[in-house]
């Protein structure tokens, strides 16, 4: 399943996610934002279960902002899993 999430409150503007049938992350691509950091996050989450990554990243903040790119990834994964459930 491929899913595109429009981020809110971060330098990145969108996140593209690909999940397999077992909810394992196959790829993550951030559009815009801090290229090195976001490339690193994308590599670290590949091959991991979406639920595991949600638990690790949810609530992460950036500076004085109430969210961050990792937090937005957790929200994107939650939405992708919910959509997957509804369309199954």
N, CA, C and O atoms as a CHARMM CRD file, in Angstrom:
* protein
*
  352
    1    1 UNK  N      0.83700  -1.17500   0.00000 PROA 1      0.00000
    2    1 UNK  CA     0.00000   0.00000   0.00000 PROA 1      0.00000
    3    1 UNK  C      0.88600   1.24300   0.00000 PROA 1      0.00000
    4    1 UNK  O      1.85900   1.32800   0.74900 PROA 1      0.00000
    5    2 UNK  N      0.53600   2.19600  -0.84500 PROA 2      0.00000
    6    2 UNK  CA     1.24100   3.47200  -0.86500 PROA 2      0.00000
    7    2 UNK  C      0.32200   4.54200  -0.28900 PROA 2      0.00000
    8    2 UNK  O     -0.88100   4.54500  -0.54700 PROA 2      0.00000
    9    3 UNK  N      0.89800   5.44800   0.49100 PROA 3      0.00000
   10    3 UNK  CA     0.12100   6.48900   1.14400 PROA 3      0.00000
   11    3 UNK  C      0.92300   7.78100   1.13800 PROA 3      0.00000
   12    3 UNK  O      2.13100   7.76800   1.37800 PROA 3      0.00000
   13    4 UNK  N      0.25400   8.90100   0.86300 PROA 4      0.00000
   14    4 UNK  CA     0.91200  10.20800   0.89700 PROA 4      0.00000
   15    4 UNK  C      0.19400  11.06400   1.93400 PROA 4      0.00000
   16    4 UNK  O     -1.03000  11.19800   1.91000 PROA 4      0.00000
   17    5 UNK  N      0.96800  11.63500   2.83600 PROA 5      0.00000
   18    5 UNK  CA     0.44900  12.42600   3.95500 PROA 5      0.00000
   19    5 UNK  C      0.96300  13.85000   3.84500 PROA 5      0.00000
   20    5 UNK  O      2.16500  14.05800   3.68500 PROA 5      0.00000
   21    6 UNK  N      0.07200  14.83900   3.92800 PROA 6      0.00000
   22    6 UNK  CA     0.47100  16.24500   3.93200 PROA 6      0.00000
   23    6 UNK  C      0.78300  16.63500   5.37000 PROA 6      0.00000
   24    6 UNK  O     -0.09400  16.60500   6.23300 PROA 6      0.00000
   25    7 UNK  N      2.03900  17.00300   5.62400 PROA 7      0.00000
   26    7 UNK  CA     2.46800  17.33200   6.97900 PROA 7      0.00000
   27    7 UNK  C      1.92200  18.69000   7.41400 PROA 7      0.00000
   28    7 UNK  O      1.52600  19.51600   6.59100 PROA 7      0.00000
   29    8 UNK  N      1.91400  18.89700   8.73300 PROA 8      0.00000
   30    8 UNK  CA     1.44100  20.15300   9.31800 PROA 8      0.00000
   31    8 UNK  C      2.46100  20.60900  10.35700 PROA 8      0.00000
   32    8 UNK  O      2.83800  19.84000  11.24100 PROA 8      0.00000
   33    9 UNK  N      2.90700  21.86000  10.24900 PROA 9      0.00000
   34    9 UNK  CA     3.76600  22.44100  11.27200 PROA 9      0.00000
   35    9 UNK  C      5.23300  22.07100  11.19700 PROA 9      0.00000
   36    9 UNK  O      5.96600  22.24700  12.17100 PROA 9      0.00000
   37   10 UNK  N      5.67900  21.55600  10.04600 PROA 10     0.00000
   38   10 UNK  CA     7.08100  21.15600   9.89600 PROA 10     0.00000
   39   10 UNK  C      7.66100  21.71900   8.60300 PROA 10     0.00000
   40   10 UNK  O      6.93400  22.21000   7.73900 PROA 10     0.00000
   41   11 UNK  N      8.97100  21.63800   8.49200 PROA 11     0.00000
   42   11 UNK  CA     9.65400  22.07500   7.26800 PROA 11     0.00000
   43   11 UNK  C      9.33500  21.14300   6.09800 PROA 11     0.00000
   44   11 UNK  O      9.22100  21.58800   4.95500 PROA 11     0.00000
   45   12 UNK  N      9.19400  19.84800   6.38900 PROA 12     0.00000
   46   12 UNK  CA     8.79300  18.93000   5.31500 PROA 12     0.00000
   47   12 UNK  C      7.33500  19.21900   4.98200 PROA 12     0.00000
   48   12 UNK  O      6.56900  19.64600   5.84600 PROA 12     0.00000
   49   13 UNK  N      6.95800  18.98800   3.74200 PROA 13     0.00000
   50   13 UNK  CA     5.60100  19.31400   3.30300 PROA 13     0.00000
   51   13 UNK  C      4.72400  18.08800   3.07700 PROA 13     0.00000
   52   13 UNK  O      3.49800  18.19500   3.04200 PROA 13     0.00000
   53   14 UNK  N      5.34900  16.92700   2.92300 PROA 14     0.00000
   54   14 UNK  CA     4.59000  15.69400   2.71000 PROA 14     0.00000
   55   14 UNK  C      5.50000  14.49200   2.99800 PROA 14     0.00000
   56   14 UNK  O      6.72600  14.59700   2.99800 PROA 14     0.00000
   57   15 UNK  N      4.85700  13.36400   3.23900 PROA 15     0.00000
   58   15 UNK  CA     5.57600  12.11100   3.46700 PROA 15     0.00000
   59   15 UNK  C      4.91900  11.03600   2.62100 PROA 15     0.00000
   60   15 UNK  O      3.70500  10.84400   2.68700 PROA 15     0.00000
   61   16 UNK  N      5.71300  10.33800   1.83000 PROA 16     0.00000
   62   16 UNK  CA     5.22300   9.19500   1.05400 PROA 16     0.00000
   63   16 UNK  C      5.67600   7.92200   1.75800 PROA 16     0.00000
   64   16 UNK  O      6.84700   7.77000   2.10500 PROA 16     0.00000
   65   17 UNK  N      4.73000   7.01400   1.96100 PROA 17     0.00000
   66   17 UNK  CA     4.99800   5.77700   2.69600 PROA 17     0.00000
   67   17 UNK  C      4.55400   4.59400   1.86000 PROA 17     0.00000
   68   17 UNK  O      3.53300   4.65300   1.17400 PROA 17     0.00000
   69   18 UNK  N      5.31600   3.53400   1.91900 PROA 18     0.00000
   70   18 UNK  CA     4.90900   2.26900   1.31500 PROA 18     0.00000
   71   18 UNK  C      4.95700   1.20000   2.39800 PROA 18     0.00000
   72   18 UNK  O      6.00000   0.96200   3.00600 PROA 18     0.00000
   73   19 UNK  N      3.79500   0.55100   2.63500 PROA 19     0.00000
   74   19 UNK  CA     3.67900  -0.53000   3.61300 PROA 19     0.00000
   75   19 UNK  C      3.35800  -1.83200   2.89500 PROA 19     0.00000
   76   19 UNK  O      2.64300  -1.83200   1.89300 PROA 19     0.00000
   77   20 UNK  N      3.88500  -2.94100   3.40500 PROA 20     0.00000
   78   20 UNK  CA     3.51200  -4.22800   2.82500 PROA 20     0.00000
   79   20 UNK  C      2.26500  -4.76500   3.52900 PROA 20     0.00000
   80   20 UNK  O      1.70300  -4.09000   4.39100 PROA 20     0.00000
   81   21 UNK  N      1.83200  -5.96300   3.17100 PROA 21     0.00000
   82   21 UNK  CA     0.60900  -6.54500   3.72900 PROA 21     0.00000
   83   21 UNK  C      0.70100  -6.81200   5.22600 PROA 21     0.00000
   84   21 UNK  O     -0.32900  -6.91000   5.89300 PROA 21     0.00000
   85   22 UNK  N      1.91200  -6.93100   5.76900 PROA 22     0.00000
   86   22 UNK  CA     2.11600  -7.19800   7.19500 PROA 22     0.00000
   87   22 UNK  C      2.38700  -5.90400   7.97100 PROA 22     0.00000
   88   22 UNK  O      2.84400  -5.95600   9.11200 PROA 22     0.00000
   89   23 UNK  N      2.11000  -4.74300   7.36300 PROA 23     0.00000
   90   23 UNK  CA     2.32800  -3.42700   7.97700 PROA 23     0.00000
   91   23 UNK  C      3.80100  -3.13200   8.25900 PROA 23     0.00000
   92   23 UNK  O      4.13600  -2.40500   9.19400 PROA 23     0.00000
   93   24 UNK  N      4.66500  -3.70600   7.44100 PROA 24     0.00000
   94   24 UNK  CA     6.09700  -3.41700   7.53000 PROA 24     0.00000
   95   24 UNK  C      6.40700  -2.29400   6.54000 PROA 24     0.00000
   96   24 UNK  O      5.95500  -2.31600   5.39500 PROA 24     0.00000
   97   25 UNK  N      7.18000  -1.32200   6.99700 PROA 25     0.00000
   98   25 UNK  CA     7.52700  -0.17000   6.16800 PROA 25     0.00000
   99   25 UNK  C      8.53200  -0.59300   5.09900 PROA 25     0.00000
  100   25 UNK  O      9.61700  -1.08400   5.40900 PROA 25     0.00000
  101   26 UNK  N      8.15600  -0.39600   3.85100 PROA 26     0.00000
  102   26 UNK  CA     9.03800  -0.71200   2.73600 PROA 26     0.00000
  103   26 UNK  C      9.85500   0.51100   2.32000 PROA 26     0.00000
  104   26 UNK  O     11.01400   0.38900   1.92200 PROA 26     0.00000
  105   27 UNK  N      9.23200   1.69800   2.41900 PROA 27     0.00000
  106   27 UNK  CA     9.95800   2.92400   2.10200 PROA 27     0.00000
  107   27 UNK  C      9.23600   4.11700   2.70800 PROA 27     0.00000
  108   27 UNK  O      8.02200   4.10100   2.91200 PROA 27     0.00000
  109   28 UNK  N     10.02600   5.15900   2.99300 PROA 28     0.00000
  110   28 UNK  CA     9.50800   6.44400   3.46700 PROA 28     0.00000
  111   28 UNK  C     10.28600   7.52200   2.73600 PROA 28     0.00000
  112   28 UNK  O     11.51500   7.48100   2.67600 PROA 28     0.00000
  113   29 UNK  N      9.56300   8.49300   2.17800 PROA 29     0.00000
  114   29 UNK  CA    10.21200   9.61900   1.51000 PROA 29     0.00000
  115   29 UNK  C      9.58600  10.91100   2.01500 PROA 29     0.00000
  116   29 UNK  O      8.37800  11.11500   1.89000 PROA 29     0.00000
  117   30 UNK  N     10.41300  11.78100   2.58800 PROA 30     0.00000
  118   30 UNK  CA     9.96800  13.10200   3.02600 PROA 30     0.00000
  119   30 UNK  C     10.18600  14.07700   1.88100 PROA 30     0.00000
  120   30 UNK  O     11.21800  14.02700   1.21100 PROA 30     0.00000
  121   31 UNK  N      9.23200  14.95700   1.65100 PROA 31     0.00000
  122   31 UNK  CA     9.38600  16.01000   0.65900 PROA 31     0.00000
  123   31 UNK  C      9.74900  17.29400   1.40000 PROA 31     0.00000
  124   31 UNK  O      9.03000  17.73400   2.29700 PROA 31     0.00000
  125   32 UNK  N     10.86800  17.88000   1.01400 PROA 32     0.00000
  126   32 UNK  CA    11.41900  19.07700   1.64800 PROA 32     0.00000
  127   32 UNK  C     11.90800  18.75300   3.05900 PROA 32     0.00000
  128   32 UNK  O     11.92500  17.58700   3.45400 PROA 32     0.00000
  129   33 UNK  N     12.29600  19.74800   3.80200 PROA 33     0.00000
  130   33 UNK  CA    12.81600  19.53600   5.14700 PROA 33     0.00000
  131   33 UNK  C     14.31800  19.33600   5.15500 PROA 33     0.00000
  132   33 UNK  O     14.98500  19.58000   4.15000 PROA 33     0.00000
  133   34 UNK  N     14.85100  18.89500   6.27800 PROA 34     0.00000
  134   34 UNK  CA    16.29400  18.69400   6.48400 PROA 34     0.00000
  135   34 UNK  C     16.72400  17.38500   5.81900 PROA 34     0.00000
  136   34 UNK  O     16.53000  16.30600   6.37900 PROA 34     0.00000
  137   35 UNK  N     17.29600  17.48400   4.64900 PROA 35     0.00000
  138   35 UNK  CA    17.56600  16.31400   3.80500 PROA 35     0.00000
  139   35 UNK  C     18.34800  15.21500   4.52000 PROA 35     0.00000
  140   35 UNK  O     17.96300  14.04800   4.44900 PROA 35     0.00000
  141   36 UNK  N     19.41300  15.55100   5.19200 PROA 36     0.00000
  142   36 UNK  CA    20.23300  14.53200   5.84300 PROA 36     0.00000
  143   36 UNK  C     19.49600  13.81700   6.96100 PROA 36     0.00000
  144   36 UNK  O     19.49700  12.58700   7.02400 PROA 36     0.00000
  145   37 UNK  N     18.87000  14.57900   7.84000 PROA 37     0.00000
  146   37 UNK  CA    18.13800  13.97400   8.95400 PROA 37     0.00000
  147   37 UNK  C     16.98400  13.11100   8.46900 PROA 37     0.00000
  148   37 UNK  O     16.77200  12.00800   8.97300 PROA 37     0.00000
  149   38 UNK  N     16.23900  13.61300   7.49300 PROA 38     0.00000
  150   38 UNK  CA    15.07200  12.88000   7.02700 PROA 38     0.00000
  151   38 UNK  C     15.45600  11.65100   6.21600 PROA 38     0.00000
  152   38 UNK  O     14.74600  10.64600   6.23600 PROA 38     0.00000
  153   39 UNK  N     16.56300  11.72400   5.51000 PROA 39     0.00000
  154   39 UNK  CA    17.07900  10.54300   4.81000 PROA 39     0.00000
  155   39 UNK  C     17.47900   9.47900   5.83300 PROA 39     0.00000
  156   39 UNK  O     17.23200   8.29000   5.63600 PROA 39     0.00000
  157   40 UNK  N     18.09500   9.92000   6.91700 PROA 40     0.00000
  158   40 UNK  CA    18.48900   8.99000   7.98100 PROA 40     0.00000
  159   40 UNK  C     17.28400   8.32800   8.62200 PROA 40     0.00000
  160   40 UNK  O     17.28500   7.11700   8.84400 PROA 40     0.00000
  161   41 UNK  N     16.25200   9.11300   8.92300 PROA 41     0.00000
  162   41 UNK  CA    15.03200   8.54400   9.49900 PROA 41     0.00000
  163   41 UNK  C     14.43200   7.52100   8.55000 PROA 41     0.00000
  164   41 UNK  O     14.02600   6.43800   8.97200 PROA 41     0.00000
  165   42 UNK  N     14.37800   7.86100   7.27600 PROA 42     0.00000
  166   42 UNK  CA    13.81700   6.94400   6.27400 PROA 42     0.00000
  167   42 UNK  C     14.55900   5.61400   6.26500 PROA 42     0.00000
  168   42 UNK  O     13.93400   4.55800   6.16700 PROA 42     0.00000
  169   43 UNK  N     15.86400   5.65500   6.36500 PROA 43     0.00000
  170   43 UNK  CA    16.66400   4.41900   6.38000 PROA 43     0.00000
  171   43 UNK  C     16.45900   3.63200   7.66000 PROA 43     0.00000
  172   43 UNK  O     16.40100   2.40200   7.63100 PROA 43     0.00000
  173   44 UNK  N     16.34800   4.33200   8.78900 PROA 44     0.00000
  174   44 UNK  CA    16.18600   3.64900  10.07700 PROA 44     0.00000
  175   44 UNK  C     14.84700   2.92200  10.20500 PROA 44     0.00000
  176   44 UNK  O     14.77800   1.87300  10.84400 PROA 44     0.00000
  177   45 UNK  N     13.78800   3.46300   9.61000 PROA 45     0.00000
  178   45 UNK  CA    12.46600   2.85200   9.77500 PROA 45     0.00000
  179   45 UNK  C     12.17700   1.75500   8.75200 PROA 45     0.00000
  180   45 UNK  O     11.25700   0.96200   8.94900 PROA 45     0.00000
  181   46 UNK  N     12.93700   1.69800   7.68000 PROA 46     0.00000
  182   46 UNK  CA    12.70200   0.68400   6.64900 PROA 46     0.00000
  183   46 UNK  C     12.84000  -0.71300   7.24500 PROA 46     0.00000
  184   46 UNK  O     13.81100  -1.01400   7.94000 PROA 46     0.00000
  185   47 UNK  N     11.84700  -1.56400   6.96000 PROA 47     0.00000
  186   47 UNK  CA    11.85800  -2.93800   7.44800 PROA 47     0.00000
  187   47 UNK  C     11.26800  -3.11900   8.83800 PROA 47     0.00000
  188   47 UNK  O     11.21700  -4.23700   9.35000 PROA 47     0.00000
  189   48 UNK  N     10.82100  -2.02500   9.45400 PROA 48     0.00000
  190   48 UNK  CA    10.23100  -2.08500  10.79600 PROA 48     0.00000
  191   48 UNK  C      8.70900  -2.06500  10.69900 PROA 48     0.00000
  192   48 UNK  O      8.14700  -1.55400   9.73000 PROA 48     0.00000
  193   49 UNK  N      8.05300  -2.62100  11.70400 PROA 49     0.00000
  194   49 UNK  CA     6.59300  -2.59900  11.77100 PROA 49     0.00000
  195   49 UNK  C      6.11600  -1.17500  12.03300 PROA 49     0.00000
  196   49 UNK  O      6.70800  -0.45800  12.84000 PROA 49     0.00000
  197   50 UNK  N      5.06200  -0.77100  11.36200 PROA 50     0.00000
  198   50 UNK  CA     4.52700   0.58300  11.50300 PROA 50     0.00000
  199   50 UNK  C      4.18500   0.89300  12.96200 PROA 50     0.00000
  200   50 UNK  O      4.49100   1.98400  13.44300 PROA 50     0.00000
  201   51 UNK  N      3.56700  -0.03100  13.66100 PROA 51     0.00000
  202   51 UNK  CA     3.18800   0.19100  15.06100 PROA 51     0.00000
  203   51 UNK  C      4.38000   0.46700  15.95700 PROA 51     0.00000
  204   51 UNK  O      4.29700   1.29000  16.86800 PROA 51     0.00000
  205   52 UNK  N      5.48100  -0.20800  15.70700 PROA 52     0.00000
  206   52 UNK  CA     6.70800   0.00300  16.48100 PROA 52     0.00000
  207   52 UNK  C      7.21800   1.43000  16.28000 PROA 52     0.00000
  208   52 UNK  O      7.61400   2.09300  17.23900 PROA 52     0.00000
  209   53 UNK  N      7.20600   1.89400  15.04800 PROA 53     0.00000
  210   53 UNK  CA     7.69900   3.23400  14.73000 PROA 53     0.00000
  211   53 UNK  C      6.75900   4.29900  15.29600 PROA 53     0.00000
  212   53 UNK  O      7.22600   5.33000  15.77900 PROA 53     0.00000
  213   54 UNK  N      5.46400   4.07300  15.24500 PROA 54     0.00000
  214   54 UNK  CA     4.50500   5.01000  15.83000 PROA 54     0.00000
  215   54 UNK  C      4.81300   5.18600  17.31400 PROA 54     0.00000
  216   54 UNK  O      4.88900   6.31200  17.80500 PROA 54     0.00000
  217   55 UNK  N      4.99000   4.07500  18.02900 PROA 55     0.00000
  218   55 UNK  CA     5.27200   4.13300  19.46400 PROA 55     0.00000
  219   55 UNK  C      6.57400   4.87100  19.76900 PROA 55     0.00000
  220   55 UNK  O      6.66100   5.57500  20.77500 PROA 55     0.00000
  221   56 UNK  N      7.57600   4.72000  18.92200 PROA 56     0.00000
  222   56 UNK  CA     8.86800   5.36800  19.14100 PROA 56     0.00000
  223   56 UNK  C      8.84500   6.86700  18.86000 PROA 56     0.00000
  224   56 UNK  O      9.47300   7.63900  19.58400 PROA 56     0.00000
  225   57 UNK  N      8.12900   7.28800  17.82000 PROA 57     0.00000
  226   57 UNK  CA     8.24700   8.65700  17.34100 PROA 57     0.00000
  227   57 UNK  C      7.12300   9.59900  17.76200 PROA 57     0.00000
  228   57 UNK  O      7.30200  10.81700  17.74200 PROA 57     0.00000
  229   58 UNK  N      5.97000   9.05600  18.14300 PROA 58     0.00000
  230   58 UNK  CA     4.80900   9.88300  18.46900 PROA 58     0.00000
  231   58 UNK  C      5.13400  10.83400  19.62100 PROA 58     0.00000
  232   58 UNK  O      5.65600  10.42600  20.65900 PROA 58     0.00000
  233   59 UNK  N      4.81200  12.11000  19.40900 PROA 59     0.00000
  234   59 UNK  CA     5.02100  13.10600  20.44700 PROA 59     0.00000
  235   59 UNK  C      6.37900  13.79800  20.40600 PROA 59     0.00000
  236   59 UNK  O      6.63800  14.67900  21.22500 PROA 59     0.00000
  237   60 UNK  N      7.23900  13.42400  19.48400 PROA 60     0.00000
  238   60 UNK  CA     8.54300  14.07000  19.34200 PROA 60     0.00000
  239   60 UNK  C      8.32500  15.51800  18.89400 PROA 60     0.00000
  240   60 UNK  O      7.55900  15.77500  17.96600 PROA 60     0.00000
  241   61 UNK  N      8.99600  16.45400  19.55400 PROA 61     0.00000
  242   61 UNK  CA     8.86000  17.86400  19.18700 PROA 61     0.00000
  243   61 UNK  C     10.15500  18.37100  18.56800 PROA 61     0.00000
  244   61 UNK  O     11.19200  17.71100  18.63000 PROA 61     0.00000
  245   62 UNK  N     10.07400  19.55800  17.96800 PROA 62     0.00000
  246   62 UNK  CA    11.23700  20.17200  17.32400 PROA 62     0.00000
  247   62 UNK  C     11.32800  21.61800  17.80400 PROA 62     0.00000
  248   62 UNK  O     10.47200  22.44100  17.48100 PROA 62     0.00000
  249   63 UNK  N     12.36900  21.91900  18.57600 PROA 63     0.00000
  250   63 UNK  CA    12.49900  23.27100  19.11500 PROA 63     0.00000
  251   63 UNK  C     11.27500  23.59500  19.94900 PROA 63     0.00000
  252   63 UNK  O     10.89000  22.80900  20.81400 PROA 63     0.00000
  253   64 UNK  N     10.66500  24.72700  19.70400 PROA 64     0.00000
  254   64 UNK  CA     9.46400  25.12000  20.43600 PROA 64     0.00000
  255   64 UNK  C      8.17000  24.67900  19.77500 PROA 64     0.00000
  256   64 UNK  O      7.08500  25.00800  20.25300 PROA 64     0.00000
  257   65 UNK  N      8.27500  23.94100  18.68300 PROA 65     0.00000
  258   65 UNK  CA     7.07300  23.49300  17.96400 PROA 65     0.00000
  259   65 UNK  C      6.44500  22.30000  18.69100 PROA 65     0.00000
  260   65 UNK  O      7.15800  21.51800  19.32100 PROA 65     0.00000
  261   66 UNK  N      5.12400  22.15400  18.61100 PROA 66     0.00000
  262   66 UNK  CA     4.46700  21.01800  19.25900 PROA 66     0.00000
  263   66 UNK  C      4.57700  19.71400  18.45800 PROA 66     0.00000
  264   66 UNK  O      4.07400  18.67900  18.89600 PROA 66     0.00000
  265   67 UNK  N      5.22100  19.75500  17.30600 PROA 67     0.00000
  266   67 UNK  CA     5.36800  18.57100  16.45400 PROA 67     0.00000
  267   67 UNK  C      6.75800  18.57400  15.83700 PROA 67     0.00000
  268   67 UNK  O      7.56300  19.46500  16.10600 PROA 67     0.00000
  269   68 UNK  N      7.03200  17.58100  15.01600 PROA 68     0.00000
  270   68 UNK  CA     8.31900  17.44500  14.32400 PROA 68     0.00000
  271   68 UNK  C      8.10200  16.52200  13.13800 PROA 68     0.00000
  272   68 UNK  O      7.02800  15.94000  12.98500 PROA 68     0.00000
  273   69 UNK  N      9.11300  16.39000  12.30300 PROA 69     0.00000
  274   69 UNK  CA     8.99800  15.44800  11.18400 PROA 69     0.00000
  275   69 UNK  C      8.81500  14.00700  11.68100 PROA 69     0.00000
  276   69 UNK  O      7.99800  13.28200  11.11200 PROA 69     0.00000
  277   70 UNK  N      9.54200  13.55900  12.72300 PROA 70     0.00000
  278   70 UNK  CA     9.28000  12.21400  13.22900 PROA 70     0.00000
  279   70 UNK  C      7.84600  12.05300  13.76600 PROA 70     0.00000
  280   70 UNK  O      7.20900  11.02600  13.53500 PROA 70     0.00000
  281   71 UNK  N      7.34500  13.06800  14.48000 PROA 71     0.00000
  282   71 UNK  CA     5.97200  13.02200  14.97400 PROA 71     0.00000
  283   71 UNK  C      4.98700  12.96600  13.81500 PROA 71     0.00000
  284   71 UNK  O      4.00800  12.22100  13.86300 PROA 71     0.00000
  285   72 UNK  N      5.24300  13.75300  12.77200 PROA 72     0.00000
  286   72 UNK  CA     4.37700  13.73400  11.59700 PROA 72     0.00000
  287   72 UNK  C      4.41200  12.36400  10.91000 PROA 72     0.00000
  288   72 UNK  O      3.39800  11.91000  10.38000 PROA 72     0.00000
  289   73 UNK  N      5.56600  11.71200  10.91600 PROA 73     0.00000
  290   73 UNK  CA     5.65100  10.35400  10.36600 PROA 73     0.00000
  291   73 UNK  C      4.76000   9.40900  11.16700 PROA 73     0.00000
  292   73 UNK  O      4.07400   8.56700  10.58700 PROA 73     0.00000
  293   74 UNK  N      4.76200   9.54000  12.49200 PROA 74     0.00000
  294   74 UNK  CA     3.89600   8.67200  13.30700 PROA 74     0.00000
  295   74 UNK  C      2.43300   8.91000  12.95700 PROA 74     0.00000
  296   74 UNK  O      1.65800   7.95800  12.87200 PROA 74     0.00000
  297   75 UNK  N      2.04400  10.16100  12.75500 PROA 75     0.00000
  298   75 UNK  CA     0.66100  10.47300  12.38200 PROA 75     0.00000
  299   75 UNK  C      0.32900   9.92400  10.98900 PROA 75     0.00000
  300   75 UNK  O     -0.76700   9.41200  10.76200 PROA 75     0.00000
  301   76 UNK  N      1.27300  10.03500  10.07500 PROA 76     0.00000
  302   76 UNK  CA     1.07500   9.50200   8.72600 PROA 76     0.00000
  303   76 UNK  C      0.88500   7.98500   8.76600 PROA 76     0.00000
  304   76 UNK  O      0.02100   7.44100   8.07900 PROA 76     0.00000
  305   77 UNK  N      1.69300   7.31600   9.57000 PROA 77     0.00000
  306   77 UNK  CA     1.56800   5.85700   9.69500 PROA 77     0.00000
  307   77 UNK  C      0.23000   5.46900  10.32300 PROA 77     0.00000
  308   77 UNK  O     -0.39600   4.50000   9.89500 PROA 77     0.00000
  309   78 UNK  N     -0.20900   6.21500  11.32900 PROA 78     0.00000
  310   78 UNK  CA    -1.51600   5.93800  11.94200 PROA 78     0.00000
  311   78 UNK  C     -2.62900   6.06500  10.90300 PROA 78     0.00000
  312   78 UNK  O     -3.50900   5.20800  10.82200 PROA 78     0.00000
  313   79 UNK  N     -2.58800   7.12900  10.11600 PROA 79     0.00000
  314   79 UNK  CA    -3.61100   7.31700   9.07900 PROA 79     0.00000
  315   79 UNK  C     -3.55400   6.22100   8.02600 PROA 79     0.00000
  316   79 UNK  O     -4.59100   5.72400   7.58600 PROA 79     0.00000
  317   80 UNK  N     -2.35200   5.84800   7.62400 PROA 80     0.00000
  318   80 UNK  CA    -2.19000   4.79600   6.61500 PROA 80     0.00000
  319   80 UNK  C     -2.76300   3.47500   7.13800 PROA 80     0.00000
  320   80 UNK  O     -3.45700   2.76900   6.40600 PROA 80     0.00000
  321   81 UNK  N     -2.47700   3.14000   8.39100 PROA 81     0.00000
  322   81 UNK  CA    -3.00000   1.89800   8.97000 PROA 81     0.00000
  323   81 UNK  C     -4.51800   1.94200   9.06700 PROA 81     0.00000
  324   81 UNK  O     -5.18200   0.94100   8.79500 PROA 81     0.00000
  325   82 UNK  N     -5.07600   3.08200   9.44800 PROA 82     0.00000
  326   82 UNK  CA    -6.52600   3.21700   9.54400 PROA 82     0.00000
  327   82 UNK  C     -7.18400   3.07100   8.17100 PROA 82     0.00000
  328   82 UNK  O     -8.19900   2.38700   8.03600 PROA 82     0.00000
  329   83 UNK  N     -6.61500   3.70200   7.16900 PROA 83     0.00000
  330   83 UNK  CA    -7.12900   3.58100   5.80700 PROA 83     0.00000
  331   83 UNK  C     -7.05200   2.14100   5.32600 PROA 83     0.00000
  332   83 UNK  O     -7.98100   1.63100   4.70100 PROA 83     0.00000
  333   84 UNK  N     -5.95000   1.50100   5.62000 PROA 84     0.00000
  334   84 UNK  CA    -5.75100   0.09800   5.22100 PROA 84     0.00000
  335   84 UNK  C     -6.82900  -0.78600   5.86100 PROA 84     0.00000
  336   84 UNK  O     -7.35900  -1.68900   5.21300 PROA 84     0.00000
  337   85 UNK  N     -7.14700  -0.52700   7.12100 PROA 85     0.00000
  338   85 UNK  CA    -8.16200  -1.29300   7.83100 PROA 85     0.00000
  339   85 UNK  C     -9.54300  -1.09500   7.19200 PROA 85     0.00000
  340   85 UNK  O    -10.30200  -2.04600   7.00500 PROA 85     0.00000
  341   86 UNK  N     -9.84300   0.16400   6.86300 PROA 86     0.00000
  342   86 UNK  CA   -11.16400   0.47200   6.29200 PROA 86     0.00000
  343   86 UNK  C    -11.35300  -0.10000   4.90400 PROA 86     0.00000
  344   86 UNK  O    -12.47600  -0.42100   4.51700 PROA 86     0.00000
  345   87 UNK  N    -10.27700  -0.23400   4.14700 PROA 87     0.00000
  346   87 UNK  CA   -10.39300  -0.70900   2.77700 PROA 87     0.00000
  347   87 UNK  C    -10.14600  -2.21500   2.64700 PROA 87     0.00000
  348   87 UNK  O    -10.21800  -2.76200   1.54700 PROA 87     0.00000
  349   88 UNK  N     -9.86100  -2.87300   3.74700 PROA 88     0.00000
  350   88 UNK  CA    -9.59000  -4.32500   3.69500 PROA 88     0.00000
  351   88 UNK  C    -10.86300  -5.13300   3.58100 PROA 88     0.00000
  352   88 UNK  O    -10.81100  -6.36200   3.52700 PROA 88     0.00000
